Amino acid sequence: MKCVFKTKRDLTAIILALSFLCLAGCSGGNQPPSSGNQPPSSGNQPAVITLKLAHFLPASHPIETDLVQPWAQAVKEATKGRVIIESYPEEKLATADYTYESVKIGAAHAGISCFSYTRDKFPVLEVFELPGIFYNSPQEASEIAWEGVQMLAPAEIWDTTLMMVFATGPAEVTDYTTMEPYYYNTLFFFTMNTEKWESISVEDRQTILGISDRFFYDVACGLWDKENLAELSDEEKKLWAGPAKLAQDDFVSRMGELGLPGQEILDSVLDLVEQYKP
């Protein structure tokens, strides 16, 4: 399996590791390292930090049962109870289209939703949902999206701290669906409020990043991989190639209006897709 944590996320992990080592070296005697972002607590016990996580899916959806709840339990165990996650599914804390903004302003501390639910908020990331880009599976689409998001690092996502990005790829959650790689791919974000994230100790942040990486590969990438797929014929794919190209050209034009290098962005994603081909 291709490793994707090569850019901004790797740098963050390295900085966290070095910061923790520096803190440990500067602490006196046998006292545990402390973080300037960690509030003081009585009895020299680290304060418990509770994160409220918002998403719009039902409580029975795999995003809640297979991703959020096991991830939350893993974080609680690995941090020895210092970081607790409370999940609020079914839009109990934030609506699907307001989840990102809620996380940004701190109304929710973490959130999962779709980038496309907030139209025009994430113009660069629309490139991963353009028709005409072939993804062989949700696993591949997710790995390409997460690597690509870190590679492009658009300013539109700098106001929160992303844990992962995953995608549906050519499938939808149904008992039986047609594998249509040209016109369908939806990106999900799993992100945190940056101020709340930085209130967690360096050691625990590093731990959470590692857990999130594992759950990205082991769970999130495969959430839509369990479907029964019927693939389109080559002739049917050719019929859709023309309209797909029009949509791509429109993306490049809109990026130009925003002063962004649309063709370069599109080409970089297409090159990344080629790298993932067997």
N, C-alpha and C positions, 0 to 999 in steps of 0.2 A: 504493500500500500504506500502510495506516495505521501511523503511528509510535506505539510503545507505551511508550517509555522516558520517562515524564512525571513520575514521582513519586520514590520513594526511590532508585531506581537512578540517575536523572538527578542527584539531589543528591550521591550518592556520587561520580559522575564529575566533577562540578564541584569538589568538595572535593579530590579527587585532583589535578586540574589546578592549582588554586590552591596546593596544598601543594608541588607540583613547582616552580612558579614561585618560590615563596618560598625553597625550598632552593637553586635555581639562583642567585638573587640574593644569597644569603648566602655562597655558596662563593667562596673567594678565587682570584684570578688566572684561569688557564685550567683549573683543576682541575675534573673532572666533579662534578655534584651527588651527594651521598651521602644515604642514608636512615638514620635512627636504627634502623630495623628490619633493615637489611642488615648482616650480620656482616662484620668486616674480613677481608681476604684479602691474600695476599702479592703483591708486584709491582704494587700498586694496581689489580689486576684484580678486578672484581666476582665474588663467589662464585657458583658454579653452584648453583641450587636445583632439586632433583629432586622432582617431585610424583608420588606413586603414586595412580593412578586405578582405582577398583574399579567393576565392573558385572557383571551376571549373564548378559548376552546372549552367544551364541556368537561366536567370533572372526570368523565369516563373516557375522554380522548387520550390516545397514546402520548401526546405531548405532555399531558398531566401525569398519567400513570407510569409511563416508561422513561420519561425524561425528567420532568420537574421534581417529582417526589423522590426517585432514587438519587438524583443529583443533590437535592436538599439534604437527604439522609447522609450521603457521602461527605458533604461539606461539614455537617454537624459532627460526625464521628472524627473526621480528620483534624478538625480544629478543637476537638475536645469540648464541644459545646460553646465555644466562644462566638461562633457565627451561626445563627438560626435563621432559616428561611420559612416564611409564612406565605403559602400560595393562595391567590385569589383568582380562581378560574371564572369563566362565564361572565366576564365583564363586571365583576363585583367591585373592582377597584378602579378600572379604567376601561373605556370602550376600545374596540379594536383600532379605530382610526385615531385615537388620542393616546394610545399607550406610549409611543415614543416620547411625545411631549410631556406626558405625566412623569416619565422617568427623568427626563431632562430637568424638570423643575423640582423634582423631589417629592411629588405627590405619591408616586410609587418609587421604590428603591431599585427595582429590577422589572423587566418586562419582556414579553415575547409577543410579537405580532408580525405582520407583513409590511415590508417597505412600501408596497404599492397601494396600501390602504390610505396613505397620505400623499395624494397626487401632487407632484411638483416639488415636494420636500426633498426627494432624493433623485435628482435628474440623472446623475452619473450612473447610479446603480440600476437604472432602467435598462442598461445595456445587457445585463444578465437575463432579462426577461424578454428580450427582443425575439421575434419569430425568425426562423432561418438559422438558428444556432443549434447544432445537434448535440444533445446530451444522451448518452447511452443508458443512463440509469439515474435515479435520485442520488445514489451514492456518489457517482461521478459529478453530477450537477452541483452537489453540496461542496465537494472538495474544490472544484473549480471556482465556485462562488466565494468561498472563504479565502482561498489563496488570492483570488483576483481582487477582492475587497481590500485585503491588506496591501497588495501590490499598488493599487490605484490610490488608496488612502485619501479619498475625496474629503474636502472640508465639510461637506454636509453631514458627516458622522463624527466630527470631532467633539461634539458637545455632550456625548455620553461615552461610556467605556464598554465596548463590545466584548462579550464572552465568546460568541460564535455567530456564524451565519450559515443557515442550511436551506436546502431547496427541495421542491417537489419533483424536479426533473420532468420527464415526459409522462408521469402518472398522476392520477388523482385518487383520493381515498374512496374507492368503490369496490364492489365485489368483482367487477369485470370492466375493463376499459380499453380503449384503443391507444396503442403507443404512438403518440403524435409528438415527435421531437421538434417540430418546426414552429408550433404556435403556442406552446404552453410551458411555462416555468415560473414558479412563484418563489420569491426569496423571503425567508423568515429571519428576523433578528432576535437575538437574546442579548440584552444589553443592561447595563447598570448605571445608576446615577453616579457621576464621577466623584462628587463630594462624599457621598456615602461610601463609595469604594475606597477612597483614600483615608477614610476613618478606620478602616480595618488595618490591623498590624501588617507590616511588611511580610512577616513569616506566613501569616494566614492568607494574604493575597497570593503569594507564590503557590501555596497549597491549592487554593481555589482555581488558579489558572491551570494547574496540572490536572485537577479533577475535570474541569470544563473541557480540556483537550481530549481527555479519555472519553467523556460522554459525547463529544462531537463525533468522534470516529465510531464508537461502539453503538450509539443509539440514534443521535440526530440524523446522521447521514442515511440511515436505513429506515426511517419512519415511513417512507412511501415505497419501500422496496418489496413489499409483501403482496403486491397486486398481481392479478392475472392479466397479462398484457397481450394484445393482438397488434402486430406491427403492420403499418401501411406498406403497400407495394411501392416499388421504385417509381412506377408511373404516377401514382397518387402524390408521391413526394415532389415529383417534377412539376405537377400542376400548382403546387403551393409555393414554389421557389420564387416566382415573379412577385407576388404580393409581399412575400417576406423581404425581398430586396427593397421594395418601396418603403417598408417600415424602417428598415435600417438606414436608408437614405434620409428619412425624416428625422431620425434620431441625430444623425450627424449634423443636419441643418439646425435643429433646436439647440444642440450643444454650441454651435457656432454663434448663435444669438446670445448665448450666455457667456461668450468669451472663452469657451473651453474647446480643447482639441478633440472634437467628436470622432473623427476618423481614426486618430491615434488610439483613443480609448477603445473603439470597436475592434481595431486590428489587434490590440494587445490581448483582448479577451478571445478573439478567434485563434490567435497563436497559442494561447493557454489551452484551449480546447484541443488543438492539434497535438499538444504535448501529452495529453491524457489518452490519446488513441492507442489501442493495443498494437 
